[in-house]
């Protein structure tokens, strides 16, 4: 049996850690690119510490990982919000999140594309956000995460003939993640109002997102590409109060 190798960004905590756990349970060798070490080490989890907002460092790390491991599954999950009203948004905010959300995706795929093409198999999953539909104080977050949808649809057209699929998972409000609780603390009086605005009447969990990612990453999902799946409790068909 040929071993399966997956690369996951932001795999040290939250959604990324849940994705890593799911891949490990499915028998993958997993390479995690993150700023911090994982809290749940495994003999099949290989960690590379890098700041993915640093475009040059990320590119170097991506090609080093590609040299060491035959990656055929790339899951770009790492993200940051930089919540600010429009008047306070800076060009540095835009550049940093462009590097993190878009440039990193490009470098990771370019580095590992030769292996995917050689094996005529690849799975690419970009983790975006429900905020691409609009959310106040998310100018650079929603804009750069929306760029992932364009990347996926374009790459799906270019790479489909090589057996490579490219899809997007767009989570809504997910509890037990730094990104959510940095904006909405667990004891915030806003929390009950947010939950009440979600059609399914609960926050999402990291495992909810990991299950969607694993669907797109599965070898059996070869007839699904260029798609975006909202894992958001129904907030993509209505509004959400933050």
Residue pairs with C-beta under 8 A, 6 or more apart in sequence:
3 28
3 29
4 26
4 27
4 28
4 29
4 72
4 73
5 28
5 29
5 30
5 31
5 69
5 70
5 71
5 72
5 73
6 23
6 28
6 29
6 30
6 31
6 71
6 72
6 73
6 74
6 75
6 217
7 30
7 31
7 32
7 33
7 65
7 69
7 71
7 73
7 74
7 75
7 108
7 112
8 16
8 19
8 20
8 23
8 30
8 31
8 32
8 33
8 75
8 77
9 16
9 32
9 33
9 34
9 52
9 75
9 76
9 77
9 78
9 104
9 108
10 16
10 33
10 34
10 52
10 77
10 78
10 79
11 17
11 19
11 20
11 30
11 32
11 33
11 34
11 38
11 45
11 47
11 77
12 32
12 34
12 35
12 36
12 37
12 38
12 39
12 47
13 34
13 36
13 39
13 177
13 178
14 174
14 176
14 177
14 178
14 179
14 206
15 77
15 127
15 171
15 174
15 177
15 206
15 209
15 210
16 32
16 34
16 77
16 78
17 38
17 39
17 40
17 206
18 205
18 206
18 207
18 209
18 210
19 75
19 77
19 209
19 210
19 213
19 214
20 30
20 32
20 38
20 40
20 45
21 40
21 210
22 207
22 210
22 211
22 213
22 214
23 30
23 73
23 214
23 217
24 30
24 42
24 44
24 45
26 214
28 44
28 73
29 44
29 46
29 69
30 42
30 44
30 45
30 46
31 46
31 47
31 48
31 65
31 69
31 71
32 38
32 45
32 46
32 47
32 48
33 48
33 50
33 52
33 58
33 61
33 62
33 65
33 78
33 108
34 47
34 48
34 49
34 50
34 78
35 49
35 50
35 51
35 52
36 49
37 47
37 49
38 45
38 47
41 47
46 69
48 61
48 64
48 65
50 57
50 58
50 61
51 57
51 58
52 58
52 78
52 99
52 100
52 104
53 80
53 96
53 97
53 99
53 100
54 99
55 99
55 103
55 104
55 107
58 99
58 103
58 104
58 107
58 108
59 107
59 111
62 104
62 107
62 108
62 110
62 111
62 112
63 107
63 111
65 71
65 111
65 112
66 111
66 112
66 114
66 115
70 115
70 119
71 112
71 115
71 116
72 112
72 115
72 116
72 119
72 121
72 122
72 123
73 122
73 123
73 124
73 125
73 217
74 108
74 109
74 112
74 122
74 123
74 124
74 125
75 124
75 125
75 127
75 213
75 217
76 104
76 105
76 108
76 124
76 125
76 126
76 127
76 148
77 127
77 213
78 100
78 104
79 100
79 101
79 127
79 129
79 141
79 145
79 179
80 96
80 97
80 100
80 141
80 179
81 138
81 141
81 179
81 182
81 183
82 89
82 93
82 96
82 97
82 140
82 141
83 137
83 138
83 141
83 183
84 93
84 137
84 139
85 137
86 139
89 139
89 140
93 139
93 140
94 140
94 143
94 144
96 140
97 140
97 141
97 144
98 140
98 144
98 147
100 144
101 144
101 145
101 147
101 148
102 144
102 147
102 148
102 151
105 126
105 148
105 151
106 151
109 124
109 155
112 122
113 122
113 159
113 164
116 122
116 159
116 162
116 163
116 164
117 162
117 164
119 163
120 162
120 163
121 163
121 164
121 219
122 159
122 162
122 163
122 164
122 165
123 164
123 165
123 216
123 217
123 218
123 219
123 221
124 152
124 155
124 159
124 164
124 165
124 166
124 167
125 166
125 167
125 168
125 169
125 213
125 216
125 217
126 148
126 151
126 152
126 166
126 167
126 168
126 169
127 148
127 168
127 169
127 170
127 171
127 209
127 213
128 145
128 146
128 148
128 149
128 168
128 169
128 170
128 171
128 228
129 141
129 142
129 145
129 170
129 171
129 172
130 170
130 171
130 172
130 173
130 230
130 232
130 235
130 236
130 240
131 138
131 141
131 142
131 145
132 142
132 145
132 146
132 149
132 170
133 236
134 142
135 142
135 240
135 242
136 242
145 170
148 168
149 168
149 228
151 166
152 166
152 167
152 168
152 226
152 227
152 228
153 226
155 164
155 166
156 165
156 166
156 167
156 225
156 226
157 226
159 165
159 166
160 225
163 222
165 216
165 221
165 222
165 224
165 225
166 225
166 226
167 216
167 224
167 225
167 226
167 227
167 228
167 229
168 227
168 228
168 229
169 209
169 212
169 213
169 216
169 228
169 229
169 231
170 228
170 229
170 230
170 231
170 232
170 236
171 204
171 208
171 209
171 230
171 231
171 232
172 198
172 204
172 230
172 231
172 232
172 233
172 235
172 236
172 240
173 180
173 184
173 194
173 198
173 203
173 204
173 232
173 233
173 235
173 240
173 242
174 180
174 203
174 204
174 205
174 206
174 208
174 209
175 181
175 186
175 203
175 204
175 205
176 205
176 206
177 206
180 203
183 242
184 190
184 191
184 194
184 242
190 241
190 242
193 241
194 203
194 240
194 241
194 242
195 201
195 202
195 203
197 235
197 238
197 239
197 240
197 241
198 232
198 233
198 234
198 235
198 240
199 233
199 234
199 235
199 237
199 238
200 233
200 234
201 233
202 233
203 233
204 231
204 232
204 233
208 231
209 231
212 229
212 231
215 221
215 229
216 224
216 227
216 229
230 236
